[in-house]
Amino acid sequence: MAFSDIEYREVKPPPALAEFVESFWLLINHSDAGQPVVLIPDGRVDTFFSHSATEPYHVMLRGLDGRPGAQAIPARITTFAISWKLLAVEYLLPVRLASLLDGGCYLPPDFLGMTAADLGDFDACCAKATARIAQLIPPEIDARKRRLFDLLYASDGALTVEALAKAAGWSSRQINRYFTQMFGLSLKNYANILRFRASLPQLEAGRLFPEENFADQAHFIREIKKYAGVVPKELARNEGDRFIQLSALSKK
């Protein structure tokens, strides 16, 4: 089965949520067969609101991924998803993420007030989620963390830990302790994942040489293989649409 059997839509959140939410998206497998895929690290934390031909409505939180992993898109599944930025983990989500590295957990089925009936209308799901998330945003947020994450995302992970710490007014040691305790990995590892992710559009387009902040071609190949499990050429080929994030890029 090819990714052509998958319906995929994605929208950005309104500006008021941009610090916390990267995107809302919808995925529907219209086929009676499952779709085997490889999930590669992309620096996102996802909440999935799903039901399928074999599973009742449920809500799952997926933590950060630090390595590639085999997954499957079930047959006849409909999923509305929220991709969160890391600032949301501390301030909006009900679970400490460090224990969910390369894994996930179920959330209460009424999380954000969503129901199975909502999944039939993507625009309505986005509007409902937007309203509920806006209600959860606290009035005060640590300014150091705001600066840190703004720079981290804007640079696609290209800045050093020292540069980020200086700009945020926060020591490198404190930042790494925060990342390890809150997210389950170091800031440097997370920045490397963002740099890898920033390379995906060029690879999807067939450009196999580093365009991000890699030392050289050998470094580029090592990092791609670390996070995708294959060399750049094989990732770009994406045979059988098995690398779902690359397949999704082509659907946008």
N, C-alpha and C positions, 0 to 999 in steps of 0.2 A: 504494500500500500504506500502511495506517495503522499506528500504533504498537501497535494491538491485536494484530498478528501477532508482536509482540516480547514474550517473557517476561523479566521483570526482577525481581530480588530483591536486597535490600541489608541488611546487618547491620553493627552497630558492633563494633569489636574489644573484647576484654577490657580492663579498666583498665590492666593491666601494659603494654599496647601503645599506649595512647591518645595518648602524646606523639608517636608515630611513624606510626601508621596511622589514617586517618580512617574508612575503611570497607572491607569486602569486598563485592563484588557479582557478580552473575551476569547475563549477557545472552544470550538465545538467540533467533535469528531462525528461526522455524518455517516461513517462506515460502520458495518456490523463487525469489523475486525479491529483489534487493538493495534496501536502504532508503536513499535519499539523505537526508543530514542536514547540519545546520550545527553545528559544534562551537564553542562560545563559551567564552571564558576563565572558569575557575572557581577558579583558584589551586591546583589539584590536580596532583600528579604520579602517573601511573598506570602500572602494569605489567599487561599483558594476556597471559593464557595462553589460546591459541585454537586451534581447528581448524574447518574449514568444508568444504563440498562441493567446493571448488576449491583449498583450501590445506591442506597437512599441518600437524601440530601445530607451533606456534612461540610464542616469547615475545618481546614487544615492550615497550620502555619509552618512554612518552610524556612529554616535558618539559613545562614550563609553556607555556601559550598566552597570547599578548599581543594577539591579534586573532582575529576569527571566521574560520572556514575551512570550506570544503565538504569533506565526507567521505562515506563510504558504509558501511553495515552489510552485509557480504556475505550472500548467500543461504545458508541452512542453517548459520549459524555458531554455535558455542558458545564463549563467552568467560567465564572466571573472571578477575576483576580485583581488584587491590589499589590503593586510592587512598591515597597516602602524604602525610603532612605534611612540611614542609620539613626538619625536624630529621633525618628519615630519609635525606635526600639525602647529607649529609656522613658519617653514621655507619653506614648500612646498605646503601646502593646502590653498585654497582660502577662507575658511570659519572659523570663530572663533567657536571652538568646544563647549564651555561652554553651549551654548543655545541648543545643540543637545543631552544632556544627556538623555539616553533611547529613542532616536528618531533619525531622519535624515532629509535630505533635498535633493532636486534635484540639480545637478550641470549642467553646460552647456553641451550639447550633444557632443561637440567637445573637452571636457577635455582630455588632453594629446594626442590629435590628433587621438583618437580611433574612429572607426566607426563600424556599425553593421556588415559589411563585414569581419572585423578582427576577429570576434568571432568564425569563423569556424576553426581557426588554433591557438591552445593554445601556441605552441612554438613561433609563430610569434607575438602573443599578448605580451608575456613576453619580447621578444626582442625589440619590439616597445616601450613598457612602460619603459623598462630599459633605452633606449636611451633618451627618453623625460625627465624622472626623473633626469638623470645625468645632463642634461642641466639646470635644475632648482636649483641644489644644490649651495648655495651661497659660495663665497670664504672664508667667515669668519663666524664662529659659536661660540657662547659663550662656553668657555672651561668648565665653571662650570656645564652647562647643559649637556654637553657631558659626564663628569665624573658621574654626578648624574644618568643619564639614563643607562650608562654602568653598574654601580653597581646595580641599581634597577633590571634590567633584568637578570644579572648574578646571583643574589641572589634569584631570584623568589620571591621577596617581603619579604624575611626573615629578612632583616636589619631594625633596628628602624629608625624613622625619624631623630633622633639625630645623629646616626651613619652615615647616608647618608649625612646629612648636614655638618658634620665635614669633611668627606672625600671629599666633593665637594667644600669646602671652601665657604659655602653659609649658611646664618642663617635659622633655621627652620621656623621662621616667614615669611621670604621672600619666601622660597620654597612653603609654604602652600598658600600664597597669589598668587603666580604664578600658582600653580595647580588649585586653585579655579577659578581664572579669565580666565585661558586658557582652562581648561578641564572640569570644572564644578563639581569637587570633590576634596577632600583633598588628599595629598600624602599618608597618612595612609590608607585611603579607597582604593586607587589604589593599594598599596602594598598588602592589604588583597585580592584583586581580583586576583593579580598575584599568590599569594600563593594558592588560591582556584583552579586556572587554572592548576597549577603545580601538583595538586592532581588528575586531570582527567585521566591521563594514568593509574595510579594505580587502580582507580575505574573502568575504562573500563576493566581492567584485573581481577576485582573481589576482590581486596584487600581492605578491608573495615576499616582498622585502619590507623591512621595518620602516614605519612612518611615525611611530611614537618614540618615546625616550628610551630606546634600547641601545646598549653599548655598540653592538655590531650584529651582523647577520647570524653568527653562531649563538649569541645571547638570545636573539629573537626566536630562533628555532628551539632552543632549550626551554624558554618560557612558554611557548605555544604547546610544546609536547607535555610540559608539566601540567598545564591546566586543561588541555584537550585530550591528552593521551595519544596524540598523533602529530606528525610533522605538519607544517603549514600547508603543503601541497594537498595532503589528504584531507585536512580540515576544510580547505577551500573547495575541494571536489564535492564534499558532503554527499557521498553516494547514498542513495536511498532516503535522503532527507533525514538522516539519523541525528544530526546535530541540530536540535530543535531551535536554538537561538539564531543560527544562521538561516534556517528555513523561514523563521518569523521575520527576519530582516527583509527577505525577498517578497514577503506578503504585504509590507507596509506601503 
